[in-house]
Amino acid sequence: MDRYDWSILAQLERDGRQPFSTIAEKVGLSKTPCWTRVQAMEQSGIITGYRAVVDQRALGLKLVAFCEVTVNFDQHGAFEAAVLAHPSVLECYTTAGQADYLLHVVTRDVETLDTLLRVELSQLPGVLRFSTTICLKRIKDGGAVTGAAASIRPSGG
């Protein structure tokens, strides 16, 4: 990847619906080479898709929580399959530390979270224990991957 690819990615992260002609102008290319580079990044798996960014609060999902979950050793596969199918779990990460997984969940309110935890998440395969942190205020959301990568990539790239 060269500076043009990085610039194109940054533009797409800001607004994935911009026309190629606009992106090309902003990064200093013509439309066709810009489009060709985007296609190459899609085919190589650097760009994995495009989607709308939805405001969860506008949909009534005002409570954000993170759950640390510890799972029975022989139940990780079943737990992961159940998490993949659960609509309230937005993200799931395996972790190194006291818990096995970190879940990012959203709900309407504390009462809905309580039901989610007691009735649904605690009953997922292999769950031994979990600890939940309720978020009071979101400080940053949707940071750019290209920004994070820029801080670690060599200056020539």
C-alpha positions as CSV (number, residue, x, y, z in Angstrom):
1,M,0.0,0.0,0.0
2,D,1.3,3.4,-0.9
3,R,0.2,6.9,0.2
4,Y,-2.6,7.0,-2.4
5,D,-4.1,3.7,-1.0
6,W,-3.9,5.1,2.6
7,S,-5.6,8.4,1.5
8,I,-8.3,6.5,-0.3
9,L,-9.0,4.4,2.7
10,A,-9.2,7.4,5.0
11,Q,-11.7,9.1,2.6
12,L,-13.8,6.0,2.5
13,E,-13.8,5.7,6.3
14,R,-15.0,9.3,6.5
15,D,-17.7,8.8,3.9
16,G,-18.2,5.5,2.1
17,R,-20.8,7.0,-0.2
18,Q,-18.7,9.7,-1.9
19,P,-18.3,9.3,-5.6
20,F,-15.0,8.0,-6.9
21,S,-14.5,11.3,-8.7
22,T,-14.6,13.2,-5.4
23,I,-12.3,10.7,-3.6
24,A,-9.9,10.8,-6.6
25,E,-9.8,14.6,-6.5
26,K,-9.1,14.7,-2.8
27,V,-6.2,12.2,-3.0
28,G,-4.7,13.5,-6.2
29,L,-5.6,10.8,-8.7
30,S,-8.0,10.5,-11.6
31,K,-11.3,8.6,-11.2
32,T,-10.2,5.3,-13.0
33,P,-7.0,4.7,-11.0
34,C,-8.8,5.5,-7.8
35,W,-11.6,3.0,-8.7
36,T,-9.0,0.4,-9.6
37,R,-7.2,0.8,-6.3
38,V,-10.5,0.5,-4.4
39,Q,-11.3,-2.7,-6.3
40,A,-7.9,-4.1,-5.5
41,M,-8.3,-3.3,-1.8
42,E,-11.7,-5.0,-1.8
43,Q,-10.3,-8.1,-3.6
44,S,-7.4,-8.3,-1.2
45,G,-9.7,-8.1,1.9
46,I,-8.5,-4.7,3.1
47,I,-11.9,-3.3,2.5
48,T,-14.4,-5.9,3.8
49,G,-17.7,-4.1,3.0
50,Y,-19.8,-0.9,3.2
51,R,-22.6,-0.2,5.6
52,A,-24.7,2.6,7.1
53,V,-23.8,3.9,10.5
54,V,-26.9,3.7,12.6
55,D,-27.5,5.9,15.7
56,Q,-28.5,3.3,18.3
57,R,-30.0,6.0,20.6
58,A,-32.4,7.0,17.8
59,L,-33.7,3.5,17.8
60,G,-34.3,3.5,21.6
61,L,-31.1,1.6,22.5
62,K,-29.8,4.0,25.1
63,L,-27.9,1.7,27.4
64,V,-24.4,0.4,26.5
65,A,-22.7,-2.3,28.6
66,F,-19.7,-4.5,28.5
67,C,-19.8,-7.9,30.0
68,E,-16.7,-10.0,30.9
69,V,-17.6,-13.6,30.6
70,T,-15.9,-16.7,31.9
71,V,-16.8,-19.9,30.1
72,N,-16.3,-23.6,30.9
73,F,-13.2,-24.9,29.1
74,D,-15.0,-27.4,26.9
75,Q,-17.8,-25.0,25.9
76,H,-16.0,-22.2,24.0
77,G,-17.2,-23.3,20.6
78,A,-20.9,-23.5,21.7
79,F,-20.6,-20.2,23.5
80,E,-19.2,-18.4,20.5
81,A,-21.9,-19.9,18.2
82,A,-24.6,-18.6,20.6
83,V,-23.0,-15.2,20.8
84,L,-22.8,-14.9,17.0
85,A,-26.6,-15.6,16.9
86,H,-27.6,-13.2,19.7
87,P,-28.9,-9.9,18.3
88,S,-28.1,-7.8,21.5
89,V,-24.4,-8.6,21.4
90,L,-22.8,-6.1,19.0
91,E,-19.2,-7.3,19.5
92,C,-17.5,-10.2,21.1
93,Y,-13.7,-10.5,21.8
94,T,-11.7,-13.2,23.3
95,T,-9.5,-11.8,26.1
96,A,-6.4,-12.6,28.1
97,G,-6.9,-11.9,31.7
98,Q,-9.5,-12.8,34.3
99,A,-12.3,-13.4,31.8
100,D,-12.5,-15.4,28.6
101,Y,-14.6,-12.9,26.6
102,L,-15.7,-9.3,26.4
103,L,-19.1,-8.6,25.1
104,H,-20.4,-5.3,23.9
105,V,-24.2,-5.2,24.3
106,V,-26.9,-2.5,23.9
107,T,-30.4,-2.4,25.4
108,R,-33.2,0.1,26.0
109,D,-32.6,0.6,29.7
110,V,-31.4,-1.0,33.0
111,E,-34.5,-3.2,33.3
112,T,-34.0,-4.6,29.8
113,L,-30.3,-5.2,30.6
114,D,-31.2,-7.0,33.8
115,T,-33.4,-9.4,31.7
116,L,-30.8,-9.8,29.1
117,L,-28.2,-10.8,31.7
118,R,-30.3,-13.0,33.9
119,V,-32.5,-14.7,31.3
120,E,-30.4,-14.8,28.2
121,L,-26.6,-14.2,28.6
122,S,-26.3,-16.2,31.8
123,Q,-27.9,-19.2,30.1
124,L,-25.5,-19.3,27.1
125,P,-23.6,-22.5,26.8
126,G,-20.8,-22.9,29.3
127,V,-21.2,-19.6,31.2
128,L,-19.6,-19.8,34.6
129,R,-19.7,-16.2,35.6
130,F,-19.9,-12.7,34.2
131,S,-19.3,-9.2,35.3
132,T,-21.0,-6.2,33.7
133,T,-19.9,-2.6,33.4
134,I,-22.6,0.0,32.4
135,C,-21.4,2.9,30.3
136,L,-22.5,6.3,31.5
137,K,-21.3,8.4,28.6
138,R,-19.7,7.7,25.2
139,I,-16.6,9.8,24.7
140,K,-15.4,8.5,21.4
141,D,-17.1,6.3,18.8
142,G,-16.1,5.1,15.3
143,G,-12.5,6.0,15.3
144,A,-10.7,5.5,12.0
145,V,-8.6,2.4,11.5
146,T,-6.5,4.3,9.0
147,G,-5.6,6.8,11.8
148,A,-4.6,4.0,14.1
149,A,-2.5,2.4,11.4
150,A,-0.9,5.7,10.5
151,S,0.5,5.9,14.0
152,I,2.5,2.7,13.6
153,R,3.3,2.3,9.9
154,P,6.6,3.4,8.4
155,S,6.7,7.0,7.1
156,G,7.4,5.8,3.6
157,G,4.1,3.8,3.2
